[in-house]
C-alpha cells in the first residue's frame, strides 16, 4: 500500500462532514490494506505514531526538501524509516535523525509531506476517529460494528483486531475474549457541567471520588501479577506496592480497574506530576518506592476466578469488589438510589464537597445498571470537575500543519509576574475553531514583531480566555508551573494585558 492512499483517505475524512461518508472512505482503504500493515495504518489515521516519540522537533519540519513528483512511498518504507528515526540515539543523533527525515520527505509528494508533518508534529488528530475506524473495518469485512467494537475492547487494540479480521475474516473476532494477562481498553467517562446535570442524566447511580492519579489495570493469576497503564503499557516492575496489594486480595485470579496516587502525610494527594514521575521511573525502583510510595485504589472488577463480569451492572460488579477487596483498597463512594429525592441529592452534593476538600479532582458518577463498556466513552459514566478559566496573554504563535496549514494555531500563553514582565506558562492549539483560526491568524500577523519559519513573536496585546483542568509544577517554564489540558474559549478583545491573570493567580490553582 502507498502512503498516498493513507494521506488521501485522511484528507477525505477530514473534509467530510457526514459520518456515513467518513466510514465509507475508511472502509475502502481497509479493504485494500494488507493485514500486516493494518495496525500502522489505523494508528496513523488516528493521528498517532506507533513509535510514540521520534526526537524530532518543529525545526526539522520547517524546511522540507522539494516534494517528489509522483507517489511511490509505501506504508512499509515509511514506517521503517520512522522507526529508524525513533531508534537513533547517541552522539550526532540529532543530525542523523534530520537526515533520515529529510530523506523520507524528499521521496514524498506534497500531500504526503503535509500528512507526515502533521503526523510527526501531533497536529493530525481527528475526534472520534477510532470509533469511525471500527465501523469502517466492520463494513470492509462484512461484520457488525458492535462485534468489532467488542473485539477491540477485549483485544486491547483496534490494530490487532484489524490485522486478524483482514487476514481471516469475521470469524477471527471470536478469538478476542477477556483473558487474565491481556489488557483491555479501559471504560472512559463523558463530562457534565454540574453534579445536578449528571444526576438528572443517569438516574439511580453511584458517586465515586475522582482521584488525580494514574489509571492502572491489574491482572492477577495465582502469584503472577501484571499491571498496565491506561494506554496498555506494562509497568509491573515499577509498582511493587500495587503487586503486593493485588496478592492480598481473597482471589485466585482477577482483573481490576483502579488508580495509583501519591498521598502526603495528611492523606491528601501530592501533585500529579509526582505520581506520574514515579510511575514513569524505570531506574532504582526500590529507591523510588522508599522516597514516594504510591497508594493503589480499586474501583471496578472486570473478572474474578474465571468469571467474566463485564456485562453485569455497576452495583453487581461493585458487590464482587467489596467481597474480595478490603475497604482501604476501594475508592470512596456514595450510592444514590433516587436522585429526585431532595435528601439524597443533598447527600450527593455533600459527598462532592468533601471530595474536593480532600484535594481530589471531583467525582465520577456511574449509572447503577451500566455494564463495563471497555474502550468506550459512553453516557453511563460521567465525570464532574470544577471548571477553571484563565485570561492569558498571547506571546507567540506557531504555523499549523496538516488541516491547520496556513493558520497560526499553536499559541504561546503567558501571565504577568510581580515585576510586570510576562512569563510563558505553556502552549495550546486545542479549542480553536476555523473562525477563531482565521481571525487569530490575521490579528497575530498584525501584532508580529519577529517572523520565523515556525511562526511569529507578537506584541503582548492580545488576551485569550482558556479553560484548564488545573495547573501543575514544571521545571520547563520559568514560573515553575504549566497549564493542564488548556483549551481556547475565545479571544478577549475587551481586556487589556493588564487585566489578564497574574502568575500568582495561576499558582493559586496548585493543590
Buried (B, 14 or more C-beta within 10 A) or exposed (E): BBBBBBBBBBBBBBEBEEEEEBBBBBBBBBEEBBBEBBBBBBBBBBBBBBBEEBBBBBEBBBEBBEBBEEBBBBBBBBBEBBBBBBEBEEEEEBEBBBBBBBEBBEBBBEBBBBBBBBBBBBBBBBEEBBBBBBBBBBBBBEBEBEBBBBBBBBBBBBBBBBBBBBEEEBEBBEBBEBBBEBBBBBBBBBEBEEBBBBBEBBBBBBBBBBBBBBBBBBBBBEEBBBBBBBEBEEBBEBBBEBBEBBEEBEBEBBBBBBBBBBBEEEEEBBBBBBBBEBBBBEEEBEEBBEEBEBBBBBBBBBBBEEEBBBEBBBBBBBEBBEEBBEEEBBBBBBBBEEBEEEEBBEBBBEBBEBBBEBBBBBBBBBBBBBBBBBBBEBEBBBBBBEEBEBBBBBBBBBBBBBBBEEBBBBBBBBBBBEEEEBBBBBBBBBBBEEEBBEBBBEBBEEBBEEEBEBBBBBBBEBBBBBBBBBBBBBEEBBBBBBBBEBBBBEBBEEBEBEEBBBBEEBBEBEB
